[in-house]
């Protein structure tokens, strides 16, 4: 499904949206939220817009989600599942050094995709300053998973300080998400992969 960088709907998106009309209402709402929240921001999108995009009634919306914040959590859960589905098979299917490199290559390629607007988790966190909010809790759990994945791979690799190195890799991940949106994605990819190899090879 394609959406231009300006948020304009393309022909492919229109076709995808038409196909989504056949999906269950809850899934239509989550898919509409994924498009709108990512490209336009969470706070900018109201319930009425979500209802219109998903082609459901207000009663249907509130039957599935008690509030818009609950839909934000559902949207982020789909993003979390996507990242896990990419990274975890690489982690178990390759030697640790190769797995780390492949995970970051996948991140670099993701950052070069058309319409990329940075990390959905960092974007959402910026709109929810209360660290006790469920949205921030989900953001934290996603980052904890990623940090633990890096630490496990580094420990398997025999790194002398896998905990600190995992923190450094997580910071590189954060930076890659920002640089992929703001900077030249090709140059950012080279810098990212060079830094990853340096960190994993130390110790």
HELIX and SHEET records of a PDB file:
HELIX    1   1 UNK A   11  UNK A   20  1                                  10    
HELIX    2   2 UNK A   25  UNK A   40  1                                  16    
HELIX    3   3 UNK A   47  UNK A   54  1                                   8    
HELIX    4   4 UNK A   58  UNK A   64  1                                   7    
HELIX    5   5 UNK A   68  UNK A   93  1                                  26    
HELIX    6   6 UNK A   96  UNK A  111  1                                  16    
HELIX    7   7 UNK A  120  UNK A  127  1                                   8    
HELIX    8   8 UNK A  134  UNK A  157  1                                  24    
HELIX    9   9 UNK A  162  UNK A  182  1                                  21    
HELIX   10  10 UNK A  185  UNK A  201  1                                  17    
END                                                                             
